[in-house]
């Protein structure tokens, strides 16, 4: 029994020592740490700066919270019509995923097999798919296509620049373009330093996106006082319609 | 940050204000011209610019409230609103809508709802569009020749049945004498179809008023808008309460465009003859029918769709 405890303790010590050393190898700062979504928000740019081992490449990811996504798969009915039929559930799929690197991720992944999971295609390993009924197409590929079309999943290369290496480290600066279709919530910026043998260091920083100003007021009214919101929306629409009608009447009179 | 872009908190997306104003203007023009709410055109257009389908459908109802108010006012001034007929159709529509929601629940439980809804759309649009097109083409060519005297025309079986129904009443504005049962039953029929198909029902209501109630085309447009105003106000309140899918900011931008469009449409409509209006509406209905049919038959770009409420 004692031997088991000692072994467990030794493994834990080794793990924490390796994590600490990996953290020392990578420093990360993200600006701004809070994304304010106001009336004129139309996407923004996050700046991630820090340092990684000199002989590695940085892969920076902006990730949204993972949640279950329910969809319907399309299939031909009676050989003629395309209809929404079987249900599909995606688990552990981030709401947003923007992957940035200095070089093409395809080349990087082939050099270091362990880094395969960092790109969009690599999410096939982490996203769980539950499908009802038989399916004649690759569900993950279609999911990726849909998310890319929405601008929520992107893979960018060339948006990270490096400083001159010193003391075995090099600085990096990544400019991450965020989509206009961003919902308030918790996000993470995650940086991996990829060497020839795979990921050599990792770090992450939480980011918050929140509604401010009129959008915040509108959301509070819509979600906390829905009946009042609906009645007000109808009344204001009627008044606006009447107002425009009267403007036209007065113009017609002259 | 851009001055021409605005973030919509319910839709969760940023949109170009000028683009939304333009969409509103175009659909409002059709609304004022033909008396249709325009939901069957606006909702797909909003989805195309990145608004989630449930938010697009609910917000469209909100903007139709404003557009139809503006259109009703314009038509009211021109003496084109039959308030009595509109209220009876509305009563029937509310009862029919409730029955329709019950039917859709049963269909959903059976698992065939989506297929039936889409087939229903294609059949209805095809039949209405083709009939309107053929009929208006016929009446346009007849108008050129000398029309036969009214007494020479044989009264149809439908006309005789309608004449013999109980509770006959005068509809002065439409120049008709009809049983109150007619607008009530036909309103209920449109309400059932509108609830099943998830639309305001303007494009079904207009042909029903023209061909079943035999109302003059100009009164049809004003009365249809009057009736749609109440239906869509009810839908706006229900959607805000039950699903939180009404984006009022988006609705207001659309409304500014569509109210102006509706006024222009109403004035333009006075310059066109009834059969010209009918043939134009028939062309639009047939265009939407073709687009829906193509959507059913052609392979979609993406073989997945979000699960959304009806």
Interface residues (C-beta under 8 A of the other chain):
Chain A: X37 X38 X39 X40 X41 X42 X43 X44 X69 X70 X71 X72 X73 X74 X75 X77 X80 X81 X82 X83 X84 X87 X88 X137 X139 X142 X143 X145 X146 X149 X150 X180 X181 X182 X183 X211 X214 X215 X216 X218 X219 X222 X223 X226 X227 X229 X230 X231 X232 X233 X234 X236 X237 X238 X240 X241 X242 X244 X245 X246 X248 X249
Chain B: X1 X2 X3 X5 X6 X7 X8 X9 X10 X12 X13 X14 X50 X62 X63 X65 X66 X67 X68 X69 X70 X71 X73 X74 X77 X114 X115 X118 X229 X233 X236 X237 X238 X239 X240 X241 X242 X244 X246 X248 X249 X251 X252 X255 X256 X259 X260 X263 X295 X296 X297 X298 X299 X300 X301 X302 X303 X304 X305 X306 X307
